[in-house]
């Protein structure tokens, strides 16, 4: 794996998408734990390790009050809460200070910062760099041009896949991810109690 200086942060804004309702989980996913960290604490730590700015995208003031405040991130409330992450992303883009946005879903706690070092290289000349894993695009584990989102992404984009059709996207194949040492566990989403149980078992086996 190509190693990076973790002390050197990239000129980008990390956006943690964390405004979901956790209906399938039954409890707030943001505060599920892995080790001694909650999901949101872990994602904030990972985001802060590589990005110069961190935004947490939430849906409601109630969610924001549960999260609290911190010097290393800012909270942005979705202008269209409950309508999906495409709306959340385009809202966050209006508040980003940097030309590139690294999107991180709060329910992928095994994400590796190395993924974003790779995608920041791959996005040059494009509006977005999106990994492709097992034949499927991963638009919530991707890097986007802030200016492209603001100029090309329309409010009517109801899904992330619809959003991609508006952009000039570099789809990064799984082979390139693997050759760079990116573990596919970075793309593991935790949406149900069963998936959370499997996650904890995976983490336990790796210790």
SULFENUR-V662726 format. One record per pair of residues at least 12 apart in sequence whose ideal C-beta (glycine too) atoms are under 10 Angstrom apart, sorted by sequence separation. I is the first residue (numbers start at 1). J is the second residue. If there is no record, write none. Layout:
i;j
I;J
I;J
//
This chain:
i;j
18;30
28;40
44;56
63;75
64;76
76;88
78;90
79;91
89;101
104;116
119;131
130;142
131;143
154;166
30;43
43;56
64;77
78;91
79;92
102;115
103;116
116;129
118;131
129;142
130;143
153;166
174;187
16;30
56;70
61;75
63;77
77;91
78;92
89;103
102;116
128;142
129;143
130;144
149;163
152;166
153;167
185;199
188;202
63;78
76;91
77;92
79;94
88;103
102;117
128;143
129;144
151;166
152;167
40;56
54;70
61;77
76;92
100;116
103;119
115;131
127;143
128;144
129;145
152;168
56;73
58;75
60;77
76;93
102;119
126;143
127;144
128;145
149;166
185;202
40;58
54;72
55;73
56;74
57;75
58;76
59;77
60;78
63;81
74;92
76;94
85;103
102;120
126;144
127;145
142;160
148;166
149;167
185;203
53;72
54;73
55;74
56;75
57;76
58;77
59;78
76;95
100;119
123;142
126;145
127;146
144;163
148;167
53;73
54;74
55;75
56;76
57;77
58;78
75;95
76;96
85;105
100;120
122;142
123;143
127;147
128;148
139;159
140;160
144;164
148;168
18;39
53;74
55;76
56;77
57;78
59;80
60;81
74;95
102;123
122;143
123;144
124;145
127;148
128;149
139;160
148;169
185;206
18;40
48;70
51;73
59;81
60;82
101;123
119;141
121;143
123;145
126;148
127;149
138;160
139;161
142;164
145;167
16;39
44;67
58;81
59;82
74;97
100;123
115;138
119;142
120;143
137;160
139;162
144;167
145;168
16;40
48;72
59;83
99;123
100;124
119;143
127;151
137;161
139;163
18;43
47;72
48;73
103;128
116;141
118;143
119;144
123;148
127;152
136;161
139;164
144;169
17;43
18;44
30;56
40;66
41;67
44;70
47;73
115;141
116;142
127;153
16;43
40;67
45;72
101;128
102;129
103;130
115;142
116;143
137;164
142;169
143;170
16;44
30;58
44;72
57;85
59;87
100;128
115;143
139;167
142;170
14;43
38;67
44;73
59;88
100;129
142;171
143;172
14;44
16;46
43;73
57;87
58;88
108;138
111;141
130;160
139;169
142;172
16;47
57;88
14;46
15;47
57;89
108;140
137;169
14;47
30;63
40;73
105;138
107;140
108;141
138;171
13;47
14;48
57;91
105;139
106;140
130;164
137;171
138;172
12;47
14;49
28;63
31;66
57;92
103;138
105;140
128;163
137;172
14;50
15;51
30;66
31;67
55;91
56;92
103;139
104;140
105;141
128;164
138;174
14;51
19;56
30;67
55;92
103;140
104;141
127;164
130;167
12;50
13;51
14;52
15;53
16;54
17;55
18;56
19;57
20;58
21;59
28;66
55;93
57;95
103;141
104;142
128;166
135;173
136;174
9;48
12;51
13;52
14;53
15;54
16;55
17;56
18;57
19;58
20;59
21;60
102;141
103;142
127;166
128;167
130;169
132;171
133;172
135;174
138;177
9;49
10;50
11;51
12;52
13;53
14;54
15;55
16;56
17;57
18;58
19;59
55;95
102;142
103;143
127;167
128;168
129;169
130;170
131;171
132;172
133;173
134;174
9;50
10;51
11;52
12;53
13;54
14;55
15;56
16;57
17;58
18;59
19;60
55;96
101;142
102;143
103;144
126;167
127;168
128;169
129;170
130;171
131;172
132;173
133;174
141;182
7;49
8;50
9;51
10;52
11;53
13;55
14;56
15;57
16;58
21;63
53;95
55;97
101;143
102;144
126;168
127;169
128;170
129;171
130;172
131;173
132;174
6;49
9;52
20;63
53;96
100;143
101;144
125;168
126;169
127;170
128;171
129;172
131;174
132;175
6;50
9;53
19;63
53;97
100;144
101;145
126;170
132;176
133;177
4;49
18;63
19;64
52;97
53;98
99;144
100;145
101;146
125;170
126;171
131;176
132;177
133;178
141;186
4;50
52;98
55;101
57;103
99;145
100;146
123;169
124;170
131;177
141;187
51;98
57;104
99;146
100;147
101;148
123;170
140;187
53;101
54;102
56;104
58;106
96;144
98;146
99;147
100;148
101;149
122;170
138;186
141;189
18;67
51;100
57;106
97;146
99;148
122;171
123;172
133;182
138;187
140;189
51;101
54;104
56;106
89;139
96;146
122;172
134;184
51;102
89;140
93;144
95;146
96;147
119;170
121;172
131;182
133;184
136;187
138;189
50;102
88;140
93;145
94;146
51;104
86;139
89;142
93;146
96;149
119;172
131;184
133;186
134;187
85;139
86;140
90;144
92;146
93;147
96;150
118;172
122;176
133;187
47;102
85;140
89;144
93;148
94;149
122;177
131;186
19;75
93;149
94;150
131;187
16;73
18;75
19;76
47;104
92;149
93;150
103;160
115;172
19;77
46;104
91;149
118;176
119;177
122;180
14;73
16;75
19;78
90;149
118;177
121;180
21;81
44;104
89;149
90;150
93;153
13;74
15;76
17;78
21;82
43;104
118;179
19;81
20;82
43;105
44;106
46;108
50;112
51;113
115;177
118;180
19;82
43;106
46;109
50;113
86;149
90;153
114;177
117;180
118;181
119;182
20;84
42;106
43;107
46;110
47;111
49;113
50;114
89;153
90;154
91;155
118;182
19;84
20;85
43;108
46;111
48;113
50;115
51;116
90;155
115;180
117;182
19;85
39;105
40;106
42;108
43;109
46;112
47;113
50;116
87;153
114;180
115;181
17;84
18;85
39;106
42;109
46;113
49;116
50;117
86;153
90;157
114;181
115;182
17;85
19;87
20;88
38;106
39;107
41;109
42;110
43;111
45;113
86;154
87;155
89;157
114;182
115;183
17;86
19;88
39;108
40;109
42;111
47;116
51;120
86;155
87;156
112;181
114;183
15;85
18;88
39;109
46;116
50;120
86;156
87;157
112;182
116;186
17;88
38;109
86;157
87;158
89;160
111;182
112;183
115;186
17;89
19;91
37;109
83;155
86;158
87;159
88;160
111;183
114;186
115;187
15;88
19;92
84;157
86;159
90;163
110;183
112;185
113;186
15;89
32;106
35;109
84;158
85;159
86;160
89;163
110;184
111;185
112;186
17;92
32;107
34;109
80;155
83;158
84;159
85;160
86;161
110;185
111;186
15;91
16;92
29;105
30;106
33;109
34;110
79;155
83;159
84;160
86;162
87;163
109;185
110;186
111;187
15;92
29;106
30;107
32;109
86;163
108;185
109;186
110;187
111;188
15;93
29;107
80;158
84;162
85;163
86;164
108;186
110;188
13;92
84;163
108;187
109;188
110;189
13;93
15;95
29;109
108;188
109;189
110;190
15;96
107;188
108;189
109;190
13;95
14;96
25;107
104;186
105;187
107;189
108;190
13;96
106;189
107;190
12;96
13;97
14;98
22;106
105;189
106;190
107;191
12;97
13;98
20;105
22;107
105;190
11;97
12;98
13;99
14;100
15;101
16;102
17;103
18;104
20;106
11;98
12;99
13;100
14;101
15;102
16;103
17;104
18;105
19;106
20;107
109;196
10;98
11;99
12;100
13;101
14;102
15;103
16;104
17;105
18;106
107;195
11;100
12;101
13;102
14;103
15;104
16;105
17;106
18;107
107;196
110;199
10;100
12;102
13;103
14;104
15;105
16;106
17;107
109;199
17;108
108;199
10;102
107;199
110;202
110;203
109;203
110;206
14;113
14;116
10;113
12;116
10;116
6;113
10;117
12;119
6;114
12;120
4;113
8;117
11;120
4;114
10;120
1;112
3;114
6;117
12;123
2;114
4;116
5;117
1;114
4;117
3;117
4;118
2;117
2;118
1;118
2;121
17;140
15;140
14;143
15;144
12;143
13;144
15;146
12;144
10;143
13;146
12;146
17;160
39;190
34;190
39;196
32;190
29;189
39;199
29;190
32;193
29;191
34;196
29;192
33;196
32;196
25;190
34;199
35;200
24;190
25;191
26;192
27;193
34;200
24;191
25;192
26;193
29;196
32;199
33;200
23;191
24;192
25;193
32;200
34;202
35;203
22;191
24;193
27;196
34;203
24;194
25;195
20;191
24;195
25;196
35;207
2;179
1;179
2;180
3;181
1;180
2;181
1;181
1;182
1;183
//
